[in-house]
């Protein structure tokens, strides 16, 4: 399947975006249930290239990924919390 698609891995991971041969290839979003979301470039089903990773606690990492993992330099940002 080529073009826009939705790929699921059980109930734990969902990818929505560009696909080639039924795999994540191109721009898209991969969501890991209860832990993180990856938005950016994918190759052969894995985050590869410039990615923005947002964790469940709001922590964000912008940088390069290889095989779904951060590699090299990147920028972290943390949510600001205020007391009420």
Contact map, one row per residue, 1 for C-alpha under 8 A:
111010000000000000111100000000000000000000000000000000000000000000000000000000000000
111110000000000001111100000000000000000000000000000000000000000000000000000000000000
111110000000000001110000000000000000000000000000000000000000000000000000000000000000
011111000000000111100000000000000000000000000000000000000000000000000000000000000000
111111100000001111100100000000000000000000000000000000000000000000000000000000000000
000111110000011110000000000000000000000000000000000000000000000000000000000000000000
000011111000011100000111000000000000000000000000000000000000000000000000000000000000
000001111111111000000000000000000000000000000000000000000000000000000000000000000000
000000111111110000000000000000000000000000000000000000000000000000000000000000000000
000000011111100000000000000000000000000000000000000000000000000000000000000000000000
000000011111110000000000000000001000000000000000000000000000000000000000000000000000
000000011111110000000000000000011000000000000000000000000000000000000000000000000000
000000011111111000000000000001111000000000000000000000000000000000000000000000000000
000001111011111100000000000001110000000000000000000000000000000000000000000000000000
000011110000111110000001000111100000000000000000000000000000000000000000000000000000
000111100000011111000001000111000000000000000000000000000000000000000000000000000000
000111000000001111100001011110000000000000000000000000000000000000000000000000000000
011110000000000111110001111100000000000000000000000000000000000000000000000000000000
111110000000000011111111110000000000000000000000000000000000000000000000000000000000
111000000000000001111111100000000000000000000000000000000000000000000000000000000000
110000000000000000111110000000000000000000000000000000000000000000000000000000000000
110010100000000000111111000000000000000000000000000000000000000000000000000000000000
000000100000000000111111100000000000000000011000000000000000000000000000000000000000
000000100000001111110111110100000000000001111100000000000000000000000000000000000000
000000000000000001110011111000000000000011111000000000000000000000000000000000000000
000000000000000011100001111100000000000111100000000000000000000000000000000000000000
000000000000000011000000111110000000001111000000000000000000000000000000000000000000
000000000000001111000001011111000000001111000000000000000000000000000000000000000000
000000000000001110000000001111100000111100000000000000000000000000000000000000000000
000000000000111100000000000111110000111000000000000000000000000000000000000000000000
000000000000111000000000000011111001110000000000000000000000000000000000000000000000
000000000001110000000000000001111111100000000000000000000000000000000000000000000000
000000000011100000000000000000111111000000000000000000000000000000000000000000000000
000000000000000000000000000000011111000000000000000000010000000000000000000000000000
000000000000000000000000000000011111100000000000000000110000000000000000000000000000
000000000000000000000000000000111111110000000000000011110000000000000000000000000000
000000000000000000000000000011110011111000000000000011100000000000000000000000000000
000000000000000000000000000011100001111100000010001111000000000000000000000000000000
000000000000000000000000001111000000111110000000001110000000000000000000000000000000
000000000000000000000000011110000000011111000010111100000000000000000000000000000000
000000000000000000000000111100000000001111100011111000000000000000000000000000000000
000000000000000000000001111100000000000111111111100000000000000000000000000000000000
000000000000000000000001110000000000000011111111000000000000000000000000000000000000
000000000000000000000011100000000000000001111100000000000000000000000000000000000000
000000000000000000000011100000000000000001111110000000000000000000000000000000000000
000000000000000000000001000000000000000001111111000000000000000001110000000000000000
000000000000000000000000000000000000010111101111101000000000000011111000000000000000
000000000000000000000000000000000000000011100111111000000000000111110000000000000000
000000000000000000000000000000000000000111000011111000000000001111000000000000000000
000000000000000000000000000000000000000110000001111100000000011110000000000000000000
000000000000000000000000000000000000011110000011111110000000011110000000000000000000
000000000000000000000000000000000000011100000000011111000001111000000000000000000000
000000000000000000000000000000000001111000000000001111100001110000000000000000000000
000000000000000000000000000000000001110000000000000111110111100000000000000000000000
000000000000000000000000000000000011100000000000000011111111000000000000000000000000
000000000000000000000000000000000111000000000000000001111110000000000000000000000000
000000000000000000000000000000000000000000000000000000111110000000000000000000100000
000000000000000000000000000000000000000000000000000001111111000000000000000001100000
000000000000000000000000000000000000000000000000000001111111100000000000000111100000
000000000000000000000000000000000000000000000000000111100111110000000000000111000000
000000000000000000000000000000000000000000000000000111000011111000000000011110000000
000000000000000000000000000000000000000000000000011110000001111100000000011100000000
000000000000000000000000000000000000000000000000111100000000111110000111111000000000
000000000000000000000000000000000000000000000001111000000000011111000111110000000000
000000000000000000000000000000000000000000000011111000000000001111111110000000000000
000000000000000000000000000000000000000000000111100000000000000111111110000000000000
000000000000000000000000000000000000000000000111000000000000000011111000000000000000
000000000000000000000000000000000000000000000111000000000000000011111100000000000000
000000000000000000000000000000000000000000000010000000000000000011111110000000000000
000000000000000000000000000000000000000000000000000000000000001111011111000000000000
000000000000000000000000000000000000000000000000000000000000001111001111100000000000
000000000000000000000000000000000000000000000000000000000000001100000111110000000000
000000000000000000000000000000000000000000000000000000000000001100000011111000000000
000000000000000000000000000000000000000000000000000000000000111100000001111100000000
000000000000000000000000000000000000000000000000000000000000111000000000111110000000
000000000000000000000000000000000000000000000000000000000011110000000000011111000000
000000000000000000000000000000000000000000000000000000000011100000000000001111100000
000000000000000000000000000000000000000000000000000000000111000000000000000111110000
000000000000000000000000000000000000000000000000000000001110000000000000000011111000
000000000000000000000000000000000000000000000000000000000000000000000000000001111100
000000000000000000000000000000000000000000000000000000000000000000000000000000111110
000000000000000000000000000000000000000000000000000000000000000000000000000000011111
000000000000000000000000000000000000000000000000000000000000000000000000000000001111
000000000000000000000000000000000000000000000000000000000000000000000000000000000111
